[in-house]
Amino acid sequence: MEYFWAFVVGGAICVIGQLLMDVFKLTPAHVTTSFVVAGAVLDAFGIYDKLIEFAGAGASVPITSFGHSLLHGAMQSADEHGFIGIAMGIFELTSAGISSAILFGFLTAIIFKPKG
C-alpha cells in the first residue's frame, strides 16, 4: 500500500500542476513557484509532515517538498540560533539540492551548448 499511496499523492500533485498550466494558463515557472510556496504554507500548518508520513516519496519527491524543507529548516534553526538562524536553516537542509541543480545545469550547458 505504501507504493500505491505514494503514486496517488505524487500523481495528484502532478495533476494539479498540469491543470494549473492547462486551465489557468500559468507558465511552468509560476506553477513551480506556487508549489514551493504551497509546500511552505502546508508545513507552517503542520500538514506537510503528516503527508510525508502517509505518502512517503509521493510527497517528498515533488517540488512542494522543497518549500517544506526551506521553512522547516528555517524554523528549526531559528529556535536554536535566533534571527540569524533563519538564513542558516534555509540553506542547511536544502544546500545539497541547490548545489546539485547548479552543478548539473552547468555541466549540461557545457555539453549541449545552449542557445541564447
The first five atom37 places (N, CA, C, CB, O) and aatype in JSON, in Angstrom:
{
  "aatype": [12, 6, 18, 13, 17, 0, 13, 19, 19, 7, 7, 0, 9, 4, 19, 9, 7, 5, 10, 10, 12, 3, 19, 13, 11, 10, 16, 14, 0, 8, 19, 16, 16, 15, 13, 19, 19, 0, 7, 0, 19, 10, 3, 0, 13, 7, 9, 18, 3, 11, 10, 9, 6, 13, 0, 7, 0, 7, 0, 15, 19, 14, 9, 16, 15, 13, 7, 8, 15, 10, 10, 8, 7, 0, 12, 5, 15, 0, 3, 6, 8, 7, 13, 9, 7, 9, 0, 12, 7, 9, 13, 6, 10, 16, 15, 0, 7, 9, 15, 15, 0, 9, 10, 13, 7, 13, 10, 16, 0, 9, 9, 13, 11, 14, 11, 7],
  "atom_mask": [
    [1, 1, 1, 1, 1],
    [1, 1, 1, 1, 1],
    [1, 1, 1, 1, 1],
    [1, 1, 1, 1, 1],
    [1, 1, 1, 1, 1],
    [1, 1, 1, 1, 1],
    [1, 1, 1, 1, 1],
    [1, 1, 1, 1, 1],
    [1, 1, 1, 1, 1],
    [1, 1, 1, 0, 1],
    [1, 1, 1, 0, 1],
    [1, 1, 1, 1, 1],
    [1, 1, 1, 1, 1],
    [1, 1, 1, 1, 1],
    [1, 1, 1, 1, 1],
    [1, 1, 1, 1, 1],
    [1, 1, 1, 0, 1],
    [1, 1, 1, 1, 1],
    [1, 1, 1, 1, 1],
    [1, 1, 1, 1, 1],
    [1, 1, 1, 1, 1],
    [1, 1, 1, 1, 1],
    [1, 1, 1, 1, 1],
    [1, 1, 1, 1, 1],
    [1, 1, 1, 1, 1],
    [1, 1, 1, 1, 1],
    [1, 1, 1, 1, 1],
    [1, 1, 1, 1, 1],
    [1, 1, 1, 1, 1],
    [1, 1, 1, 1, 1],
    [1, 1, 1, 1, 1],
    [1, 1, 1, 1, 1],
    [1, 1, 1, 1, 1],
    [1, 1, 1, 1, 1],
    [1, 1, 1, 1, 1],
    [1, 1, 1, 1, 1],
    [1, 1, 1, 1, 1],
    [1, 1, 1, 1, 1],
    [1, 1, 1, 0, 1],
    [1, 1, 1, 1, 1],
    [1, 1, 1, 1, 1],
    [1, 1, 1, 1, 1],
    [1, 1, 1, 1, 1],
    [1, 1, 1, 1, 1],
    [1, 1, 1, 1, 1],
    [1, 1, 1, 0, 1],
    [1, 1, 1, 1, 1],
    [1, 1, 1, 1, 1],
    [1, 1, 1, 1, 1],
    [1, 1, 1, 1, 1],
    [1, 1, 1, 1, 1],
    [1, 1, 1, 1, 1],
    [1, 1, 1, 1, 1],
    [1, 1, 1, 1, 1],
    [1, 1, 1, 1, 1],
    [1, 1, 1, 0, 1],
    [1, 1, 1, 1, 1],
    [1, 1, 1, 0, 1],
    [1, 1, 1, 1, 1],
    [1, 1, 1, 1, 1],
    [1, 1, 1, 1, 1],
    [1, 1, 1, 1, 1],
    [1, 1, 1, 1, 1],
    [1, 1, 1, 1, 1],
    [1, 1, 1, 1, 1],
    [1, 1, 1, 1, 1],
    [1, 1, 1, 0, 1],
    [1, 1, 1, 1, 1],
    [1, 1, 1, 1, 1],
    [1, 1, 1, 1, 1],
    [1, 1, 1, 1, 1],
    [1, 1, 1, 1, 1],
    [1, 1, 1, 0, 1],
    [1, 1, 1, 1, 1],
    [1, 1, 1, 1, 1],
    [1, 1, 1, 1, 1],
    [1, 1, 1, 1, 1],
    [1, 1, 1, 1, 1],
    [1, 1, 1, 1, 1],
    [1, 1, 1, 1, 1],
    [1, 1, 1, 1, 1],
    [1, 1, 1, 0, 1],
    [1, 1, 1, 1, 1],
    [1, 1, 1, 1, 1],
    [1, 1, 1, 0, 1],
    [1, 1, 1, 1, 1],
    [1, 1, 1, 1, 1],
    [1, 1, 1, 1, 1],
    [1, 1, 1, 0, 1],
    [1, 1, 1, 1, 1],
    [1, 1, 1, 1, 1],
    [1, 1, 1, 1, 1],
    [1, 1, 1, 1, 1],
    [1, 1, 1, 1, 1],
    [1, 1, 1, 1, 1],
    [1, 1, 1, 1, 1],
    [1, 1, 1, 0, 1],
    [1, 1, 1, 1, 1],
    [1, 1, 1, 1, 1],
    [1, 1, 1, 1, 1],
    [1, 1, 1, 1, 1],
    [1, 1, 1, 1, 1],
    [1, 1, 1, 1, 1],
    [1, 1, 1, 1, 1],
    [1, 1, 1, 0, 1],
    [1, 1, 1, 1, 1],
    [1, 1, 1, 1, 1],
    [1, 1, 1, 1, 1],
    [1, 1, 1, 1, 1],
    [1, 1, 1, 1, 1],
    [1, 1, 1, 1, 1],
    [1, 1, 1, 1, 1],
    [1, 1, 1, 1, 1],
    [1, 1, 1, 1, 1],
    [1, 1, 1, 1, 1],
    [1, 1, 1, 0, 1]
  ],
  "atom_positions": [
    [[0.81, -1.21, 0.0], [0.0, 0.0, 0.0], [0.85, 1.27, 0.0], [-0.92, 0.0, 1.2], [0.4, 2.32, -0.45]],
    [[2.09, 1.16, 0.51], [2.96, 2.35, 0.52], [3.15, 2.9, -0.89], [4.33, 2.02, 1.15], [3.06, 4.1, -1.13]],
    [[3.42, 1.99, -1.82], [3.67, 2.41, -3.2], [2.41, 2.99, -3.83], [4.18, 1.23, -4.03], [2.48, 3.94, -4.61]],
    [[1.28, 2.42, -3.5], [0.01, 2.9, -4.04], [-0.24, 4.34, -3.61], [-1.15, 1.99, -3.59], [-0.54, 5.2, -4.44]],
    [[-0.11, 4.62, -2.31], [-0.37, 5.96, -1.8], [0.68, 6.96, -2.28], [-0.43, 5.96, -0.29], [0.37, 8.12, -2.52]],
    [[1.91, 6.5, -2.41], [2.95, 7.38, -2.96], [2.59, 7.76, -4.4], [4.34, 6.7, -2.91], [2.74, 8.92, -4.8]],
    [[2.13, 6.79, -5.16], [1.73, 7.05, -6.55], [0.53, 7.99, -6.61], [1.39, 5.72, -7.26], [0.51, 8.92, -7.41]],
    [[-0.46, 7.76, -5.76], [-1.67, 8.59, -5.77], [-1.36, 10.03, -5.37], [-2.73, 7.99, -4.83], [-1.8, 10.96, -6.03]],
    [[-0.62, 10.21, -4.29], [-0.33, 11.56, -3.82], [0.6, 12.29, -4.79], [0.31, 11.52, -2.41], [0.35, 13.44, -5.14]],
    [[1.67, 11.63, -5.23], [2.57, 12.24, -6.21], [1.85, 12.55, -7.51], [0.0, 0.0, 0.0], [2.07, 13.6, -8.11]],
    [[1.0, 11.63, -7.96], [0.22, 11.84, -9.17], [-0.76, 12.99, -9.02], [0.0, 0.0, 0.0], [-0.97, 13.76, -9.96]],
    [[-1.37, 13.11, -7.84], [-2.32, 14.2, -7.6], [-1.61, 15.56, -7.66], [-3.02, 14.03, -6.24], [-2.15, 16.52, -8.19]],
    [[-0.41, 15.62, -7.12], [0.36, 16.86, -7.18], [0.67, 17.21, -8.64], [1.69, 16.74, -6.35], [0.57, 18.37, -9.04]],
    [[1.03, 16.22, -9.42], [1.31, 16.45, -10.84], [0.06, 16.86, -11.61], [1.9, 15.19, -11.48], [0.12, 17.73, -12.48]],
    [[-1.08, 16.24, -11.29], [-2.34, 16.6, -11.95], [-2.7, 18.05, -11.64], [-3.48, 15.66, -11.5], [-3.14, 18.79, -12.52]],
    [[-2.52, 18.45, -10.39], [-2.81, 19.84, -10.02], [-1.92, 20.79, -10.82], [-2.59, 20.06, -8.49], [-2.39, 21.81, -11.32]],
    [[-0.65, 20.46, -10.95], [0.26, 21.29, -11.74], [-0.15, 21.37, -13.19], [0.0, 0.0, 0.0], [-0.11, 22.44, -13.79]],
    [[-0.54, 20.24, -13.76], [-0.96, 20.23, -15.16], [-2.23, 21.03, -15.36], [-1.16, 18.79, -15.65], [-2.37, 21.74, -16.36]],
    [[-3.16, 20.93, -14.42], [-4.39, 21.72, -14.51], [-4.11, 23.21, -14.4], [-5.38, 21.29, -13.42], [-4.73, 24.02, -15.1]],
    [[-3.18, 23.58, -13.54], [-2.82, 25.0, -13.43], [-2.27, 25.53, -14.75], [-1.8, 25.2, -12.3], [-2.52, 26.68, -15.11]],
    [[-1.51, 24.7, -15.46], [-0.96, 25.14, -16.74], [-2.02, 25.14, -17.84], [0.21, 24.25, -17.14], [-2.06, 26.06, -18.65]],
    [[-2.86, 24.1, -17.88], [-3.84, 23.98, -18.96], [-5.06, 24.88, -18.79], [-4.29, 22.55, -19.07], [-5.48, 25.54, -19.74]],
    [[-5.62, 24.91, -17.6], [-6.86, 25.65, -17.37], [-6.59, 27.12, -17.09], [-7.63, 25.04, -16.2], [-7.23, 28.0, -17.67]],
    [[-5.63, 27.39, -16.21], [-5.37, 28.77, -15.82], [-4.26, 29.43, -16.63], [-5.02, 28.83, -14.37], [-3.93, 30.6, -16.43]],
    [[-3.68, 28.67, -17.56], [-2.64, 29.18, -18.47], [-1.44, 29.75, -17.73], [-3.23, 30.25, -19.37], [-0.84, 30.72, -18.18]],
    [[-1.08, 29.14, -16.6], [0.12, 29.56, -15.88], [1.35, 28.95, -16.54], [0.04, 29.15, -14.38], [1.28, 27.86, -17.11]],
    [[2.45, 29.65, -16.46], [3.7, 29.11, -17.01], [4.28, 28.09, -16.04], [4.72, 30.26, -17.29], [3.92, 28.09, -14.86]],
    [[5.18, 27.22, -16.51], [5.82, 26.28, -15.59], [6.54, 26.98, -14.44], [6.81, 25.41, -16.34], [6.58, 26.44, -13.33]],
    [[7.09, 28.16, -14.67], [7.76, 28.9, -13.59], [6.75, 29.32, -12.53], [8.48, 30.14, -14.16], [7.05, 29.25, -11.33]],
    [[5.57, 29.75, -12.94], [4.53, 30.13, -11.98], [4.07, 28.92, -11.17], [3.33, 30.77, -12.7], [3.87, 29.02, -9.96]],
    [[3.9, 27.79, -11.84], [3.45, 26.57, -11.15], [4.52, 26.12, -10.15], [3.15, 25.44, -12.17], [4.19, 25.76, -9.02]],
    [[5.78, 26.13, -10.57], [6.86, 25.71, -9.68], [6.92, 26.6, -8.44], [8.2, 25.74, -10.42], [7.02, 26.11, -7.32]],
    [[6.86, 27.9, -8.66], [6.88, 28.84, -7.54], [5.67, 28.64, -6.63], [6.93, 30.27, -8.06], [5.8, 28.67, -5.41]],
    [[4.52, 28.45, -7.23], [3.31, 28.22, -6.43], [3.42, 26.96, -5.59], [2.08, 28.12, -7.35], [2.98, 26.93, -4.44]],
    [[4.02, 25.91, -6.16], [4.17, 24.66, -5.41], [5.16, 24.8, -4.26], [4.62, 23.55, -6.34], [4.94, 24.24, -3.19]],
    [[6.23, 25.55, -4.47], [7.19, 25.78, -3.38], [6.51, 26.54, -2.25], [8.43, 26.55, -3.89], [6.67, 26.2, -1.07]],
    [[5.74, 27.57, -2.59], [5.02, 28.34, -1.58], [3.97, 27.47, -0.89], [4.36, 29.59, -2.21], [3.79, 27.55, 0.33]],
    [[3.26, 26.65, -1.67], [2.24, 25.77, -1.08], [2.87, 24.78, -0.1], [1.49, 25.01, -2.19], [2.3, 24.51, 0.95]],
    [[4.03, 24.26, -0.45], [4.73, 23.35, 0.47], [5.12, 24.04, 1.76], [0.0, 0.0, 0.0], [5.03, 23.45, 2.84]],
    [[5.55, 25.29, 1.66], [5.91, 26.05, 2.86], [4.68, 26.35, 3.71], [6.62, 27.36, 2.47], [4.73, 26.27, 4.94]],
    [[3.58, 26.71, 3.06], [2.35, 27.01, 3.79], [1.82, 25.76, 4.49], [1.27, 27.59, 2.84], [1.42, 25.81, 5.65]],
    [[1.83, 24.63, 3.77], [1.38, 23.37, 4.39], [2.27, 22.99, 5.56], [1.37, 22.24, 3.35], [1.79, 22.43, 6.55]],
    [[3.56, 23.27, 5.46], [4.46, 22.98, 6.57], [4.19, 23.91, 7.75], [5.92, 23.12, 6.12], [4.29, 23.49, 8.9]],
    [[3.84, 25.15, 7.47], [3.55, 26.11, 8.54], [2.36, 25.65, 9.39], [3.27, 27.5, 7.96], [2.32, 25.9, 10.59]],
    [[1.42, 24.97, 8.76], [0.26, 24.46, 9.48], [0.45, 23.03, 9.98], [-0.96, 24.52, 8.59], [-0.47, 22.44, 10.55]],
    [[1.64, 22.47, 9.77], [1.93, 21.12, 10.25], [1.31, 20.01, 9.43], [0.0, 0.0, 0.0], [1.22, 18.88, 9.89]],
    [[0.87, 20.32, 8.22], [0.19, 19.33, 7.38], [1.18, 18.53, 6.54], [-0.82, 20.02, 6.47], [0.99, 17.34, 6.33]],
    [[2.25, 19.18, 6.07], [3.13, 18.51, 5.12], [3.9, 17.35, 5.75], [4.12, 19.51, 4.54], [4.14, 16.34, 5.08]],
    [[4.28, 17.46, 7.01], [4.96, 16.34, 7.67], [4.05, 15.12, 7.74], [5.4, 16.74, 9.09], [4.5, 13.99, 7.55]],
    [[2.77, 15.35, 8.01], [1.81, 14.24, 8.04], [1.63, 13.64, 6.66], [0.47, 14.72, 8.59], [1.46, 12.43, 6.52]],
    [[1.66, 14.49, 5.63], [1.54, 14.0, 4.26], [2.74, 13.14, 3.88], [1.39, 15.17, 3.28], [2.59, 12.12, 3.2]],
    [[3.93, 13.54, 4.31], [5.13, 12.74, 4.04], [5.07, 11.41, 4.77], [6.4, 13.52, 4.45], [5.45, 10.38, 4.21]],
    [[4.6, 11.42, 6.0], [4.44, 10.15, 6.74], [3.47, 9.23, 6.03], [3.96, 10.42, 8.17], [3.68, 8.01, 5.99]],
    [[2.41, 9.78, 5.46], [1.38, 8.99, 4.8], [1.83, 8.5, 3.43], [0.12, 9.8, 4.67], [1.66, 7.33, 3.1]],
    [[2.4, 9.4, 2.61], [2.68, 9.07, 1.22], [4.15, 8.82, 0.92], [2.19, 10.18, 0.35], [4.47, 8.4, -0.2]],
    [[5.04, 9.05, 1.84], [6.46, 8.8, 1.6], [6.99, 9.61, 0.44], [0.0, 0.0, 0.0], [6.88, 10.83, 0.43]],
    [[7.58, 8.92, -0.53], [8.19, 9.58, -1.68], [7.18, 10.33, -2.53], [8.92, 8.58, -2.54], [7.56, 11.25, -3.26]],
    [[5.92, 9.97, -2.46], [4.89, 10.69, -3.21], [4.77, 12.13, -2.77], [0.0, 0.0, 0.0], [4.31, 12.98, -3.54]],
    [[5.18, 12.42, -1.54], [5.14, 13.79, -1.04], [6.52, 14.4, -0.89], [4.41, 13.84, 0.27], [6.66, 15.62, -0.89]],
    [[7.56, 13.57, -0.74], [8.89, 14.12, -0.51], [9.69, 14.36, -1.79], [9.66, 13.2, 0.39], [10.7, 15.05, -1.75]],
    [[9.26, 13.8, -2.91], [9.99, 14.0, -4.17], [9.54, 15.24, -4.94], [9.83, 12.78, -5.04], [10.39, 15.94, -5.49]],
    [[8.24, 15.55, -5.02], [7.82, 16.74, -5.79], [8.4, 18.04, -5.23], [6.3, 16.84, -5.82], [8.9, 18.08, -4.11]],
    [[8.32, 19.09, -6.02], [8.89, 20.39, -5.66], [8.23, 21.0, -4.43], [8.78, 21.34, -6.83], [8.82, 21.87, -3.79]],
    [[7.04, 20.56, -4.09], [6.39, 21.07, -2.88], [7.23, 20.75, -1.64], [4.98, 20.47, -2.73], [7.19, 21.49, -0.66]],
    [[7.97, 19.67, -1.7], [8.82, 19.28, -0.58], [9.97, 20.27, -0.38], [9.36, 17.88, -0.8], [10.49, 20.4, 0.72]],
    [[10.38, 20.95, -1.45], [11.44, 21.95, -1.34], [10.97, 23.11, -0.47], [11.87, 22.46, -2.73], [11.72, 23.59, 0.38]],
    [[9.74, 23.56, -0.68], [9.19, 24.63, 0.16], [9.07, 24.18, 1.61], [0.0, 0.0, 0.0], [9.33, 24.95, 2.54]],
    [[8.67, 22.94, 1.79], [8.58, 22.36, 3.13], [9.95, 22.37, 3.79], [8.02, 20.91, 3.07], [10.08, 22.75, 4.95]],
    [[10.98, 21.95, 3.06], [12.33, 21.91, 3.61], [12.86, 23.3, 3.94], [13.27, 21.21, 2.63], [13.53, 23.49, 4.96]],
    [[12.57, 24.27, 3.08], [13.02, 25.64, 3.34], [12.45, 26.16, 4.65], [12.61, 26.56, 2.19], [13.19, 26.65, 5.5]],
    [[11.14, 26.04, 4.81], [10.52, 26.57, 6.02], [10.87, 25.74, 7.25], [9.01, 26.62, 5.85], [11.11, 26.29, 8.33]],
    [[10.9, 24.44, 7.08], [11.21, 23.54, 8.19], [12.61, 23.84, 8.74], [11.11, 22.06, 7.74], [12.81, 23.94, 9.95]],
    [[13.58, 23.98, 7.84], [14.94, 24.29, 8.25], [15.06, 25.66, 8.89], [0.0, 0.0, 0.0], [15.77, 25.83, 9.88]],
    [[14.37, 26.64, 8.32], [14.44, 28.0, 8.85], [13.86, 28.06, 10.26], [13.69, 28.97, 7.93], [14.44, 28.68, 11.15]],
    [[12.73, 27.42, 10.47], [12.08, 27.46, 11.78], [12.89, 26.69, 12.82], [10.66, 26.89, 11.7], [13.02, 27.13, 13.97]],
    [[13.43, 25.56, 12.43], [14.23, 24.76, 13.35], [15.49, 25.51, 13.77], [14.61, 23.41, 12.7], [15.83, 25.53, 14.95]],
    [[16.16, 26.13, 12.82], [17.38, 26.87, 13.12], [17.08, 28.16, 13.87], [18.13, 27.18, 11.83], [17.89, 28.61, 14.69]],
    [[15.93, 28.77, 13.6], [15.56, 29.99, 14.32], [15.35, 29.71, 15.8], [14.29, 30.6, 13.71], [15.67, 30.54, 16.65]],
    [[14.83, 28.54, 16.11], [14.65, 28.17, 17.51], [15.99, 28.04, 18.22], [13.88, 26.85, 17.61], [16.11, 28.38, 19.4]],
    [[17.0, 27.55, 17.5], [18.32, 27.33, 18.11], [19.19, 28.59, 18.13], [19.05, 26.23, 17.36], [19.86, 28.85, 19.13]],
    [[19.18, 29.37, 17.03], [20.13, 30.47, 16.88], [19.49, 31.85, 16.8], [20.94, 30.24, 15.65], [20.21, 32.84, 16.64]],
    [[18.19, 31.95, 16.91], [17.54, 33.25, 16.83], [17.36, 33.71, 15.39], [0.0, 0.0, 0.0], [17.23, 32.89, 14.48]],
    [[17.35, 35.02, 15.2], [17.06, 35.6, 13.9], [18.04, 35.16, 12.81], [17.07, 37.1, 13.99], [17.62, 34.87, 11.69]],
    [[19.32, 35.1, 13.12], [20.33, 34.69, 12.13], [20.13, 33.23, 11.73], [21.75, 34.9, 12.68], [20.55, 32.82, 10.64]],
    [[19.51, 32.45, 12.58], [19.26, 31.04, 12.29], [18.3, 30.82, 11.13], [0.0, 0.0, 0.0], [18.31, 29.76, 10.51]],
    [[17.47, 31.82, 10.84], [16.52, 31.69, 9.73], [17.3, 31.47, 8.43], [15.61, 32.95, 9.62], [17.01, 30.53, 7.69]],
    [[18.27, 32.32, 8.16], [19.06, 32.19, 6.93], [19.92, 30.92, 6.96], [19.95, 33.42, 6.74], [20.1, 30.25, 5.94]],
    [[20.45, 30.6, 8.12], [21.28, 29.39, 8.23], [20.46, 28.14, 7.96], [21.93, 29.31, 9.63], [20.91, 27.24, 7.26]],
    [[19.26, 28.08, 8.5], [18.43, 26.9, 8.37], [17.92, 26.66, 6.96], [0.0, 0.0, 0.0], [17.79, 25.52, 6.52]],
    [[17.63, 27.75, 6.25], [17.16, 27.62, 4.87], [18.19, 26.87, 4.04], [16.87, 29.01, 4.26], [17.83, 25.97, 3.27]],
    [[19.44, 27.22, 4.18], [20.47, 26.62, 3.35], [20.99, 25.29, 3.88], [21.61, 27.57, 3.2], [21.55, 24.5, 3.13]],
    [[20.82, 25.05, 5.17], [21.33, 23.83, 5.76], [20.62, 22.6, 5.2], [21.17, 23.87, 7.27], [21.28, 21.62, 4.84]],
    [[19.31, 22.63, 5.14], [18.56, 21.47, 4.67], [18.49, 21.35, 3.15], [17.17, 21.51, 5.22], [18.31, 20.26, 2.62]],
    [[18.64, 22.46, 2.45], [18.44, 22.44, 1.0], [19.71, 22.62, 0.19], [17.47, 23.51, 0.63], [19.66, 22.64, -1.03]],
    [[20.84, 22.74, 0.85], [22.08, 23.04, 0.12], [22.47, 21.94, -0.86], [23.22, 23.26, 1.1], [23.0, 22.24, -1.93]],
    [[22.23, 20.7, -0.52], [22.6, 19.61, -1.45], [21.78, 19.69, -2.73], [22.39, 18.25, -0.78], [22.32, 19.5, -3.82]],
    [[20.49, 19.97, -2.61], [19.65, 20.08, -3.8], [20.0, 21.28, -4.65], [0.0, 0.0, 0.0], [20.04, 21.19, -5.87]],
    [[20.25, 22.4, -4.0], [20.62, 23.61, -4.74], [21.96, 23.42, -5.43], [20.67, 24.83, -3.79], [22.12, 23.79, -6.6]],
    [[22.93, 22.86, -4.73], [24.25, 22.62, -5.31], [24.17, 21.66, -6.48], [25.2, 22.07, -4.25], [24.83, 21.87, -7.5]],
    [[23.38, 20.61, -6.35], [23.22, 19.65, -7.45], [22.6, 20.31, -8.67], [22.36, 18.47, -7.02], [23.05, 20.08, -9.8]],
    [[21.58, 21.14, -8.47], [20.94, 21.81, -9.59], [21.93, 22.73, -10.32], [19.73, 22.61, -9.12], [21.94, 22.77, -11.55]],
    [[22.74, 23.45, -9.57], [23.72, 24.34, -10.18], [24.77, 23.52, -10.94], [24.39, 25.22, -9.11], [25.09, 23.84, -12.08]],
    [[25.3, 22.48, -10.3], [26.34, 21.66, -10.93], [25.84, 20.98, -12.2], [26.83, 20.62, -9.95], [26.5, 21.06, -13.24]],
    [[24.7, 20.33, -12.12], [24.19, 19.61, -13.3], [23.74, 20.56, -14.4], [23.05, 18.69, -12.91], [23.86, 20.23, -15.58]],
    [[23.21, 21.74, -14.02], [22.87, 22.74, -15.03], [24.11, 23.24, -15.74], [0.0, 0.0, 0.0], [24.09, 23.43, -16.96]],
    [[25.19, 23.46, -15.0], [26.45, 23.91, -15.59], [27.02, 22.85, -16.52], [27.46, 24.24, -14.49], [27.44, 23.16, -17.64]],
    [[27.05, 21.59, -16.06], [27.57, 20.51, -16.9], [26.74, 20.32, -18.16], [27.61, 19.21, -16.1], [27.3, 20.06, -19.23]],
    [[25.45, 20.43, -18.05], [24.58, 20.31, -19.22], [24.84, 21.45, -20.19], [23.1, 20.3, -18.8], [24.85, 21.24, -21.41]],
    [[25.04, 22.65, -19.68], [25.33, 23.79, -20.55], [26.66, 23.61, -21.28], [25.36, 25.09, -19.73], [26.78, 24.01, -22.43]],
    [[27.65, 23.02, -20.62], [28.94, 22.78, -21.27], [28.8, 21.74, -22.38], [29.98, 22.33, -20.23], [29.34, 21.91, -23.47]],
    [[28.08, 20.68, -22.11], [27.96, 19.57, -23.05], [27.09, 19.93, -24.26], [27.39, 18.34, -22.35], [27.44, 19.58, -25.39]],
    [[25.97, 20.6, -24.05], [24.98, 20.79, -25.12], [24.96, 22.16, -25.76], [23.65, 20.5, -24.59], [24.12, 22.38, -26.63]],
    [[25.82, 23.1, -25.38], [25.88, 24.44, -25.96], [24.5, 25.1, -26.06], [26.53, 24.37, -27.33], [23.86, 25.02, -27.11]],
    [[24.04, 25.73, -25.0], [22.71, 26.35, -25.02], [22.67, 27.53, -26.0], [22.32, 26.82, -23.61], [23.66, 28.21, -26.22]],
    [[21.5, 27.73, -26.56], [21.3, 28.88, -27.47], [20.98, 30.1, -26.64], [20.15, 28.6, -28.5], [20.35, 29.99, -25.59]],
    [[21.39, 31.25, -27.09], [21.0, 32.47, -26.39], [22.09, 33.38, -26.23], [0.0, 0.0, 0.0], [21.92, 34.45, -25.66]]
  ]
}
